Amino acid sequence: MLKLSLLDHMSSSQWYQEPLTQEEIAQRRELARQRHADRLTADQKAAESHEDLTHSGSAPQEAQPAGHSTGKLNNTIFIHFLLEASKPEEEEEHKETFIAFARVYSGVVKKGQRLFVLGPKYDPAQGLSMCVPEVPHLSCCSLESLYLLMGRELEELEEVPAGNVLGIGGLEEYILKSATLSTSPACPPFTPLNFEATPIVRVAIEPKHPSDMPKLVHGMRLLNQADPCAEVLIQETGEHVLVTAGEVHLQRCLDDLRERFAKIEISASKPIIPFRETVVRPPKVDMVNEDLGKQQKVAIIHQVKEEASQGRTSDSLHVDPSGLVTLIIPNRLATMSVRAIPLPKEATDLLESSTELIRTLEQLNMSLREGKSLDVSLRTLEAIAGLKTQLECLLPGRKWRNAVEHIWSFGPRRYGPNILLNSIEGYQRPSLWQCLAIGHKAGESGAQTTAIRDFDNSIVSGFQLATLSGPMCEEPLMGVCFSVERWDIQSSGLSQHQDSLEEDSISKEASVDSNMERSTKTSPQMEGMAAGLSQARRRPEVASTDCYGPVSGQLIAAMKEACRHAFLAQPQRLMAAMYTCEIMATAEVLGRVYGVIGKREGRVLHEEMKEGTEMFIIKAILPVAESFGFADEIRKRTSGLASPQLVFSHWEVISSDPYWVPTSEEEYLHFGEKADSANQALKYMNAVRRRKGLYVEEKIVEHAEKQRTLSKNK
């Protein structure tokens, strides 16, 4: 009350300070530097006196540690970080260090204080139940230095109260991109920072001199810490891959690698643009918007069937007109039937945005299969139940009835936007959503066939391989549901196969025994081998079904081939990554902007005029594959009056069919017999196949003519 009354009596001139002049700013800067120098001198004298006391034998009283509790408010500190590269104070060393950009949410941060580093995936329940060194995403650090960020300069501080933004040095060994600091391990971490720009463009990087590879690895690690939008990967082939948000971001990252982080000469490959493969419903009109009859659809399906069955015997592969693929494995012990169904766009988008939740669901199911106790938070179970409800709402109709309950797996990598559906009659496997019924259905178990249960993982593994690389250009699938409608295993043939394997092993053992009996001297090694063979002969597991034997491998390969042929039996399309493009331009250059967008296969969504100005705001979408050089071209065409802003938005199906050939009479009249006009989807597909070293069906010479020399040979 007293403070409020005093503030009320203050005049406006006393409360609001007048702006400082340049001379006053310079004087205050000199005073701050002088105070800083005096403080450093006093600290140095105190350190020298401390050393003198230590050498003289009189030890000082033990000081209180920096992280000691001085109060509940001051001992609760939350900081959210974004690591940024910054220059240190000593310019003569020319060495760059990392300064963490942080904000204090509660308490007081002090120099030398010891805090817990909580990663974005840290679970406070584990931190309270386990020792600190064993808890994942949890570590301890000491704050080496605190800085006040003053433009290009850093002013060193001793402590910072709550509500302030500061820089912290010495955290590069504990934090990758962002983290939370707290004096208590019971603190829940902040969610990781979400950026509007998503990395989509990738390049493979290698040093020009192979001896500089350690410097490149170190530089890419620093770039990964310094840039929150960049990603650094090492592929299965051993390539070092850099993933960036776009063309300009890629060029900036490469320049930083050359000049700041690695400081070596590097060579980068051409930008790699990802695509996705999907299936769509059979079209109702042809390329000239004429209705397709039932006979035409059947003819197309039969044509796809003939193309799919090339190279395979007719008795092992069958494709019916409805798109159901039936495949028999090479040893004739199993038969399966698979159908490919396109998913609705809304369901595909939901699965694409829920990858982390689906990954958590898969981990819970794996723990249940292994018999481990589950410690799941109520919020996670509610999120999984919400995902299930949304899927049920987005999969309506008779053909999707009870489909969510019969989901076998997601793919690829068990969390992708594709679904494996269990439509087998009489096979009631455990539900994918069994973690939602932990309390009242944990003890229930259905009566299932042992042989099908043993080879269950083989079917899932084949599905994962099929969705990871599609048949069009070995790109991942997206928005496809594979329904397994038949899966028969001949148990008698399987037992005979196991008996033959057992007879082969017994015959080999008998030959070894006869050879051992012929030998006059028996060594200790031979005695041990004989004992091991006799023990193996008595094992009961030999007669049981081998889940990791040749039958399992054939099932994986057969499931992969069945999914690929089921995919080929439906109309196939490519999906391209799309940018959202926002352009500000004047009315004089609108036509040129539209021309550049249309030339690069873009599409204008809408335009509006900014109030009070003569500027138009144009929003369009543009394929990522066509975005290279787009900004430079639009600036040149508009003389710098228009500048685009590109942000990755979504995946979009390319409407044109890459395998299209004219079939109807109207298409022959409109496109001709060869129909050699530009096919955008075919161009993208062939470019990806060339890059991956796959076969590309194209004619090198279109119109061959006999050449002759015009001049006579002398």
DOFI-683598 format. One line per field, with one value per residue (C-alpha): x, y, z; residue in one letter. Coordinates in pm, whole numbers. Layout:
BEGIN
x <- [X/...];
y <- [Y/...];
z <- [Z/...];
residuo <- [A/...];
***
This chain:
BEGIN
x <- [0/278/462/154/86/440/420/95/259/551/537/565/911/1032/884/974/1341/1443/1642/2020/2249/2548/2788/2597/2592/2970/3025/2814/2996/3330/3203/3080/3417/3598/3379/3439/3818/3810/3610/3858/4148/3976/3908/4272/4392/4149/4280/4642/4560/4381/4695/4911/4685/4691/5072/5106/4904/4591/4305/4004/3658/3479/3260/2901/2857/2699/2405/2321/1959/1907/1532/1256/1212/1580/1645/1394/1539/1397/1583/1494/1781/1858/2229/2386/2744/2899/3245/3434/3583/3940/3956/4323/4263/4016/3835/3458/3262/2893/2686/2347/2063/1845/1563/1520/1163/1202/1469/1814/2096/2442/2783/2931/2592/2537/2214/2038/2013/1673/1635/1304/1225/1309/1056/1047/910/1231/1445/1284/1297/1651/2001/2096/2374/2136/1838/1813/1808/1935/2281/2448/2645/2809/2749/3093/3000/2694/2671/2448/2381/2452/2442/2781/2935/2904/2903/2996/2761/2765/2392/2072/1720/1401/1245/1573/1736/2103/2386/2551/2889/3025/2711/2804/2892/2553/2295/2231/1973/1747/1704/1572/1789/1658/1787/1541/1513/1137/1088/899/1096/976/861/1120/1112/886/1003/784/1054/1086/1410/1331/1630/1928/2278/2564/2887/3245/3584/3793/4093/4012/4252/4016/3730/3772/3750/3433/3272/3362/3234/2902/2855/2905/2667/2405/2431/2440/2154/1818/1666/1952/1983/2294/2259/2486/2313/2353/2592/2826/2742/2730/2400/2295/1919/1815/1497/1560/1804/1911/1942/2149/2392/2430/2501/2763/2933/2935/3094/3368/3446/3353/3306/3509/3736/3816/3728/3416/3221/2842/2620/2322/2023/1817/1442/1230/915/643/450/79/-228/-555/-903/-957/-1025/-1373/-1266/-979/-719/-965/-1241/-1444/-1624/-1452/-1678/-1653/-1490/-1214/-1145/-1128/-890/-660/-660/-580/-298/-152/-194/9/283/290/313/615/906/692/526/148/104/280/125/-232/-391/-768/-953/-1043/-675/-639/-290/-243/115/260/603/870/852/471/412/224/-22/-122/-359/-305/-506/-391/-648/-592/-637/-841/-630/-747/-643/-303/-246/-343/-94/176/130/110/440/569/245/243/606/507/217/456/692/402/291/646/665/335/460/777/578/722/531/393/430/219/95/-275/-209/-38/-329/-577/-376/-371/-746/-800/-594/-805/-1129/-1010/-911/-1256/-1417/-1190/-1242/-1618/-1815/-1876/-1531/-1368/-1603/-1403/-1084/-926/-967/-796/-490/-188/92/192/476/744/960/642/522/468/148/66/-151/-133/-485/-571/-869/-798/-1097/-1048/-726/-788/-447/-391/-520/-282/-473/-438/-251/-580/-729/-445/-675/-968/-844/-482/-535/-740/-580/-747/-722/-484/-310/45/198/38/143/503/531/339/653/751/437/496/862/767/515/779/1021/753/647/1006/1079/800/807/794/1129/1221/1074/868/496/236/-139/-166/-351/-251/-526/-416/-727/-580/-287/-267/21/38/122/181/423/591/640/774/1014/1132/1163/1378/1600/1623/1707/1980/2129/2108/2275/2554/2595/2606/2879/3078/3032/3151/3456/3532/3500/3747/4007/4243/4318/4050/4148/3976/3839/3665/3515/3370/3227/3063/2909/2772/2620/2455/2311/2177/2022/1826/1699/1322/1342/1454/1104/940/863/1167/1061/1395/1455/1413/1031/1038/1273/1053/747/917/1020/679/494/711/649/276/252/447/225/-89/42/100/-253/-398/-358/-22/79/380/352/569/680/520/626/386/499/410/502/461/452/310/34/280/460/166/161/533/495/208/417/710/480/300/628/743/427/302/-56/-187/-427/-543/-427/-528/-430/-265/-465/-314/-52/-28/123/-47/8/5/-17/70/207/517/685/1014/1172/1098/1207/1579/1655/1295/1384/1655/1432/1138/1365/1515/1179/1033/1349/1360/1001/887/1054/920/910/912/809/752/379/259/275/53/-43/72/-241/-72/-13/356/259/-17/-57/-350/-619/-950/-1034/-1062/-714/-569/-724/-605/-255/-163/-41/283/157/511/408/573/466/574/533/730/1008/1037/1025/1295/1518/1496/1557/1866/2003/1956/2098/1768/1651/1492/1278/1333/1436/1769/1689/1331/1351/1650/1750/2033/2313/2508/2798/2729/3087/3254/3547/3863];
y <- [0/241/167/225/562/680/588/778/1098/1072/1304/1186/1340/1145/813/827/898/1116/951/962/1152/998/1159/1018/671/686/802/519/267/389/369/11/-91/70/-112/-438/-383/-297/-611/-828/-667/-728/-1094/-1141/-993/-1214/-1522/-1428/-1376/-1714/-1883/-1709/-1833/-2186/-2193/-2056/-2352/-2171/-2312/-2082/-2182/-2411/-2205/-2287/-2451/-2246/-2478/-2486/-2423/-2067/-2066/-2240/-1963/-1912/-2285/-2351/-2245/-2326/-2230/-2307/-2310/-2258/-2304/-2043/-1997/-1679/-1525/-1525/-1218/-1298/-1214/-1303/-1674/-1687/-1975/-1994/-2124/-2185/-1950/-2086/-1840/-1885/-1734/-1769/-1865/-1896/-1843/-1687/-1824/-1791/-1839/-2179/-2322/-2694/-2784/-3078/-3083/-3222/-3329/-3285/-3659/-3671/-3844/-3703/-4035/-4213/-3939/-3988/-4370/-4424/-4296/-3984/-4140/-4415/-4196/-4132/-3770/-3645/-3513/-3261/-2953/-2651/-2299/-2173/-1820/-1596/-1315/-1017/-1004/-645/-653/-773/-753/-988/-844/-1106/-1137/-1309/-1384/-1327/-1309/-1451/-1295/-1208/-1335/-1426/-1621/-1922/-2063/-2416/-2619/-2754/-3096/-3139/-3000/-3079/-2822/-2736/-2844/-2737/-2663/-2711/-2756/-3046/-3368/-3370/-3081/-3168/-3050/-2793/-2921/-2888/-2581/-2610/-2431/-2347/-2452/-2830/-2975/-3140/-3087/-3315/-3342/-3588/-3421/-3544/-3370/-3311/-3459/-3790/-3707/-3423/-3659/-3613/-3235/-3277/-3497/-3243/-2953/-3123/-3195/-2824/-2725/-2961/-2786/-2432/-2456/-2567/-2633/-2844/-3220/-3433/-3803/-4095/-4332/-4709/-4658/-4450/-4118/-3803/-3634/-3278/-3204/-2838/-2636/-2509/-2380/-2065/-2249/-2521/-2267/-2097/-2429/-2525/-2185/-2222/-2566/-2435/-2112/-2155/-2511/-2758/-2502/-2746/-2781/-2993/-3124/-3166/-3374/-3241/-3173/-3486/-3423/-3694/-3831/-4068/-4341/-4405/-4558/-4386/-4494/-4602/-4292/-4233/-4013/-4037/-3774/-3580/-3589/-3860/-4118/-4453/-4754/-5075/-5251/-4993/-5032/-5410/-5377/-5153/-5395/-5688/-5489/-5416/-5784/-5890/-5639/-5753/-6122/-6090/-6300/-6510/-6846/-6839/-7114/-6914/-6568/-6480/-6134/-6119/-5825/-5675/-5631/-5924/-6077/-6443/-6565/-6905/-6923/-7130/-7439/-7455/-7448/-7116/-6916/-6552/-6305/-5929/-5632/-5266/-5001/-4622/-4447/-4124/-3810/-3706/-4040/-4020/-3668/-3785/-4074/-3845/-3596/-3866/-4046/-3993/-4122/-4430/-4498/-4484/-4722/-4970/-4956/-5028/-5328/-5461/-5435/-5625/-5901/-5936/-5952/-5633/-5414/-5095/-4753/-4538/-4191/-4116/-3841/-4087/-4334/-4052/-3945/-4303/-4336/-4006/-4129/-4445/-4244/-4008/-4299/-4455/-4127/-4084/-4442/-4456/-4691/-5063/-5153/-4992/-5151/-5257/-5181/-4988/-5286/-5516/-5298/-5529/-5272/-4932/-4881/-4816/-4843/-4933/-4571/-4452/-4342/-4692/-4964/-5344/-5480/-5825/-5949/-6322/-6530/-6718/-6540/-6324/-6189/-5948/-5601/-5316/-5111/-5366/-5116/-4925/-5226/-5288/-5286/-5512/-5718/-5780/-6149/-6241/-6442/-6566/-6916/-6878/-7122/-7184/-7194/-6862/-6702/-6818/-6661/-6345/-6129/-6252/-6101/-5771/-5762/-5818/-5535/-5302/-5379/-5327/-4986/-4867/-4887/-4895/-5050/-4722/-4568/-4726/-4438/-4489/-4551/-4317/-4350/-4720/-4991/-5355/-5595/-5958/-6159/-6510/-6678/-7059/-7265/-7640/-7771/-8127/-8005/-7784/-8083/-8291/-8008/-8003/-8387/-8373/-8113/-8337/-8644/-8448/-8345/-8704/-8844/-8590/-8691/-9061/-8998/-8807/-9093/-9354/-9146/-9112/-9490/-9558/-9337/-9526/-9232/-9009/-8657/-8447/-8214/-8502/-8627/-8282/-8268/-8609/-8501/-8184/-8374/-8629/-8348/-8174/-8504/-8517/-8154/-8129/-7792/-7952/-8083/-7750/-7484/-7271/-6904/-6792/-7067/-7080/-7078/-6745/-6593/-6711/-6564/-6224/-6220/-6347/-6083/-5810/-5931/-5970/-5611/-5480/-5666/-5555/-5198/-5241/-5377/-5036/-4696/-4562/-4203/-4008/-3766/-3454/-3236/-2892/-2547/-2276/-1966/-1615/-1329/-953/-766/-455/-451/-384/-718/-947/-1096/-1180/-1342/-1558/-1654/-1776/-1974/-2141/-2225/-2417/-2627/-2403/-2308/-1979/-2022/-1664/-1305/-1006/-642/-510/-225/119/13/-82/-422/-753/-1063/-1378/-1722/-2021/-2375/-2488/-2832/-2853/-3015/-2698/-2448/-2435/-2100/-1985/-1689/-1563/-1598/-1416/-1131/-1100/-1106/-844/-631/-696/-583/-929/-1155/-1503/-1678/-2061/-2294/-2671/-2738/-3087/-3383/-3367/-3632/-3557/-3601/-3736/-4111/-4191/-4511/-4355/-4455/-4356/-4625/-4466/-4324/-3970/-3993/-4116/-3822/-3570/-3699/-3914/-4273/-4203/-3932/-3806/-3480/-3386/-3610/-3443/-3755/-3966/-3706/-3711/-4091/-4139/-3880/-4068/-4405/-4269/-4133/-4470/-4671/-4839/-4931/-4645/-4737/-4466/-4434/-4268/-4194/-4104/-4041/-4220/-4124/-4238/-3984/-3894/-3665/-3372/-3334/-3600/-3791/-3685];
z <- [0/89/-233/-443/-278/-333/-699/-731/-604/-846/-1142/-1499/-1533/-1231/-1351/-1723/-1794/-2082/-2364/-2317/-2547/-2719/-2470/-2170/-2329/-2382/-2022/-1882/-2100/-1967/-1609/-1663/-1808/-1518/-1262/-1448/-1443/-1070/-996/-1187/-996/-662/-754/-850/-519/-325/-509/-428/-59/-56/-194/69/349/208/187/541/678/800/595/556/667/422/196/122/-220/-494/-535/-162/-77/41/3/-186/-439/-514/-541/-822/-1154/-1497/-1813/-2174/-2420/-2782/-2852/-3076/-3190/-3059/-3056/-2725/-2568/-2669/-3038/-3075/-3030/-3327/-3161/-3147/-2852/-2786/-2574/-2465/-2512/-2202/-2001/-1624/-1536/-1158/-896/-929/-1145/-992/-1144/-1055/-958/-1012/-1194/-1356/-1737/-1846/-2209/-2398/-2354/-1982/-1754/-1397/-1263/-1366/-1215/-873/-878/-1013/-953/-1145/-1363/-1483/-1579/-1956/-2075/-1736/-1645/-1414/-1511/-1354/-1485/-1583/-1688/-1716/-1972/-2037/-2411/-2517/-2895/-3015/-2668/-2370/-2017/-1756/-1457/-1118/-1086/-1284/-1128/-1279/-1586/-1760/-2078/-2051/-2211/-2042/-2141/-2108/-2187/-2531/-2385/-2219/-2463/-2830/-2938/-2644/-2282/-1942/-1637/-1285/-932/-883/-1090/-1020/-1263/-1585/-1891/-2139/-2476/-2754/-2971/-3276/-3590/-3884/-4131/-4170/-4313/-4646/-4881/-4826/-4969/-4919/-4805/-4819/-4783/-5094/-4911/-4736/-4453/-4346/-4257/-3875/-3922/-4128/-3862/-3591/-3800/-3877/-3507/-3429/-3711/-3573/-3236/-3375/-3627/-3481/-3827/-3968/-3927/-3967/-4052/-4133/-4373/-4396/-4688/-4469/-4634/-4423/-4507/-4428/-4427/-4457/-4499/-4851/-5110/-4924/-4592/-4762/-4906/-4568/-4392/-4652/-4614/-4234/-4267/-4496/-4310/-3943/-3818/-4029/-4206/-4488/-4854/-4897/-5193/-5182/-5407/-5595/-5369/-5309/-5310/-5142/-5299/-5179/-5359/-5317/-5480/-5570/-5661/-6025/-6235/-6372/-6665/-6910/-6992/-7210/-6942/-7117/-6902/-6874/-6905/-6707/-6999/-7009/-6634/-6669/-6964/-6760/-6466/-6697/-6850/-6505/-6416/-6720/-6635/-6271/-6354/-6584/-6464/-6226/-6295/-6316/-6057/-5781/-5847/-5931/-5964/-5998/-6164/-5825/-5736/-5490/-5519/-5418/-5373/-5280/-5118/-5303/-5078/-5119/-4741/-4720/-4930/-4875/-5037/-5008/-5135/-5154/-5057/-5068/-4734/-4709/-4713/-4366/-4214/-4385/-4249/-3900/-3910/-4049/-3763/-3490/-3548/-3192/-3040/-3267/-3171/-2803/-2874/-3039/-2740/-2503/-2710/-2717/-2339/-2308/-2539/-2332/-2007/-1859/-1618/-1772/-1615/-1846/-1766/-1791/-2044/-2282/-2259/-2327/-2633/-2767/-2709/-2890/-3186/-3206/-3195/-3467/-3691/-3646/-3749/-4054/-4183/-4247/-4470/-4499/-4626/-4318/-4065/-3753/-3945/-3658/-3423/-3676/-3745/-3746/-3768/-3901/-4146/-4247/-3935/-3739/-3712/-4070/-4252/-4388/-4233/-4233/-4181/-4044/-4248/-4202/-4102/-3777/-3675/-3368/-3278/-2984/-3063/-3135/-2875/-2594/-2377/-2338/-2156/-1908/-1606/-1698/-1993/-1902/-1822/-2128/-2406/-2723/-2864/-3158/-3386/-3272/-3622/-3724/-3396/-3448/-3795/-3708/-3707/-4055/-4207/-4027/-4135/-4499/-4475/-4326/-4610/-4875/-4738/-4697/-5073/-5327/-5675/-5869/-5772/-5435/-5236/-4914/-4945/-4800/-4751/-4845/-4651/-4719/-4619/-4563/-4651/-4659/-4489/-4496/-4358/-4419/-4074/-4203/-4468/-4208/-3975/-4265/-4346/-3986/-3987/-4299/-4136/-3829/-4044/-4220/-3886/-3755/-4069/-4032/-3669/-3763/-4020/-3763/-3512/-3764/-3846/-3478/-3423/-3705/-3548/-3316/-3092/-2949/-2859/-2587/-2857/-3037/-2710/-2645/-3000/-2955/-2625/-2784/-3078/-2851/-2640/-2950/-3060/-2736/-2759/-2783/-2966/-3290/-3359/-3280/-3534/-3617/-3621/-3764/-4020/-4399/-4378/-4194/-4453/-4739/-4568/-4533/-4900/-5014/-4808/-4955/-5311/-5248/-5122/-5422/-5670/-5485/-5512/-5886/-5933/-5836/-6006/-5882/-5825/-5701/-5409/-5417/-5126/-5153/-5036/-4927/-5114/-4994/-5227/-5179/-5511/-5669/-5928/-6213/-6173/-6089/-6438/-6428/-6085/-6213/-6516/-6304/-6071/-6363/-6537/-6228/-6188/-5904/-5821/-5686/-5395/-5345/-5349/-5143/-5128/-4816/-4670/-4700/-4954/-5319/-5237/-5314/-5099/-5313/-5155/-5372/-5346/-5530/-5560/-5372/-5678/-5881/-5615/-5697/-5856/-5804/-5580/-5817/-6123/-5968/-5854/-6203/-6379/-6143/-6110/-5738/-5671/-5553/-5299/-5210/-4873/-4896/-4610/-4635/-4609/-4704/-4944/-5251/-5505/-5862/-6070/-6383/-6415/-6484/-6671/-6881/-7247/-7472/-7481/-7577/-7919/-7783/-7628/-7959/-8139/-7879/-7791/-8092/-8089/-7898/-7664/-7615/-7445/-7115/-6826/-6502/-6285/-6535/-6539/-6159/-6143/-6408/-6239/-5907/-6078/-6254/-5928/-5758/-6048/-6137/-6485/-6682/-6980/-7238/-7600/-7664/-8031/-8114/-8489/-8638/-8995/-9212/-9214/-9527/-9598/-9827/-9945/-10158/-10022/-10199];
residuo <- [M/L/K/L/S/L/L/D/H/M/S/S/S/Q/W/Y/Q/E/P/L/T/Q/E/E/I/A/Q/R/R/E/L/A/R/Q/R/H/A/D/R/L/T/A/D/Q/K/A/A/E/S/H/E/D/L/T/H/S/G/S/A/P/Q/E/A/Q/P/A/G/H/S/T/G/K/L/N/N/T/I/F/I/H/F/L/L/E/A/S/K/P/E/E/E/E/E/H/K/E/T/F/I/A/F/A/R/V/Y/S/G/V/V/K/K/G/Q/R/L/F/V/L/G/P/K/Y/D/P/A/Q/G/L/S/M/C/V/P/E/V/P/H/L/S/C/C/S/L/E/S/L/Y/L/L/M/G/R/E/L/E/E/L/E/E/V/P/A/G/N/V/L/G/I/G/G/L/E/E/Y/I/L/K/S/A/T/L/S/T/S/P/A/C/P/P/F/T/P/L/N/F/E/A/T/P/I/V/R/V/A/I/E/P/K/H/P/S/D/M/P/K/L/V/H/G/M/R/L/L/N/Q/A/D/P/C/A/E/V/L/I/Q/E/T/G/E/H/V/L/V/T/A/G/E/V/H/L/Q/R/C/L/D/D/L/R/E/R/F/A/K/I/E/I/S/A/S/K/P/I/I/P/F/R/E/T/V/V/R/P/P/K/V/D/M/V/N/E/D/L/G/K/Q/Q/K/V/A/I/I/H/Q/V/K/E/E/A/S/Q/G/R/T/S/D/S/L/H/V/D/P/S/G/L/V/T/L/I/I/P/N/R/L/A/T/M/S/V/R/A/I/P/L/P/K/E/A/T/D/L/L/E/S/S/T/E/L/I/R/T/L/E/Q/L/N/M/S/L/R/E/G/K/S/L/D/V/S/L/R/T/L/E/A/I/A/G/L/K/T/Q/L/E/C/L/L/P/G/R/K/W/R/N/A/V/E/H/I/W/S/F/G/P/R/R/Y/G/P/N/I/L/L/N/S/I/E/G/Y/Q/R/P/S/L/W/Q/C/L/A/I/G/H/K/A/G/E/S/G/A/Q/T/T/A/I/R/D/F/D/N/S/I/V/S/G/F/Q/L/A/T/L/S/G/P/M/C/E/E/P/L/M/G/V/C/F/S/V/E/R/W/D/I/Q/S/S/G/L/S/Q/H/Q/D/S/L/E/E/D/S/I/S/K/E/A/S/V/D/S/N/M/E/R/S/T/K/T/S/P/Q/M/E/G/M/A/A/G/L/S/Q/A/R/R/R/P/E/V/A/S/T/D/C/Y/G/P/V/S/G/Q/L/I/A/A/M/K/E/A/C/R/H/A/F/L/A/Q/P/Q/R/L/M/A/A/M/Y/T/C/E/I/M/A/T/A/E/V/L/G/R/V/Y/G/V/I/G/K/R/E/G/R/V/L/H/E/E/M/K/E/G/T/E/M/F/I/I/K/A/I/L/P/V/A/E/S/F/G/F/A/D/E/I/R/K/R/T/S/G/L/A/S/P/Q/L/V/F/S/H/W/E/V/I/S/S/D/P/Y/W/V/P/T/S/E/E/E/Y/L/H/F/G/E/K/A/D/S/A/N/Q/A/L/K/Y/M/N/A/V/R/R/R/K/G/L/Y/V/E/E/K/I/V/E/H/A/E/K/Q/R/T/L/S/K/N/K];
***
